[in-house]
Amino acid sequence: NAGVTQTPKFQVLKTGQSMTLQCAQDMNHEYMSWYRQDPGMGLRLIHYSVGAGITDQGEVPNGYNVSRSTTEDFPLRLLSAAPSQTSVYFCASGRRGSGGTGELFFGEGSRLTVL
Amino acid sequence: GQQVMQIPQYQHVQEGEDFTTYCNSSTTLSNIQWYKQRPGGHPVFLIQLVKSGEVKKQKRLTFQFGEAKKNSSLHITATQTTDVGTYFCAGNTGTASKLTFGTGTRLQVTL
């Protein structure tokens, strides 16, 4: 099993450009999410999904869009990149339990620089 | 919104010394998870605690969940250089699917 696969691993954008970070999982997990990691800020939740066709906002959703058309894929779209979106992005998936989200499996991360 | 804070932000120990990181939530948690992230890597799940006052051990690591389910700790006995990394706690509230991560504690271990 590949687990959680993120692409690209590295990307440099100019301000105003758009791009999509891809995330795919092969574990049939209901739950998928996107986090961004900045120095000293920990991991902050951008958007998450509890199943195909269902998405919701996390702590820092502004400037990002998501969709979940299949169980396997959860792409993250930046419509007009800004320097403040320079960060490392992690996709994660997991099973849902009665108390919320269970163990999360993370992708290897995508390092994005916006000039 | 829910906030999860961790202290200390950074700790440097010599190999063989003990290490503890503390996690505090502004709201009551249904469960708490701990993750380890090696430098340049991605977070990896360590454990989940669900019950009030729960204590779990994994070799040299001891995890505790507070009685009020608002705080937790991770204690490492006799640290080794392989323990280097950042340790995050992450909490769920009720049936919400949002897993909120703490700010992390970076551990450096030297010989």
Interface residues (C-beta under 8 A of the other chain):
Chain A: Y31 S33 Y35 G40 M41 G42 L43 R44 L45 Y48 V50 D56 G58 E59 F90 A92 R96 S98 G99 G100 T101 G102 E103 L104 F105 F106 G107 E108 G109
Chain B: G1 Q6 Q9 S30 N31 Q33 Y35 G41 H42 P43 V44 F45 Q48 V50 F88 A90 N92 T93 G94 T95 A96 S97 K98 L99 T100 F101 G102 T103 G104
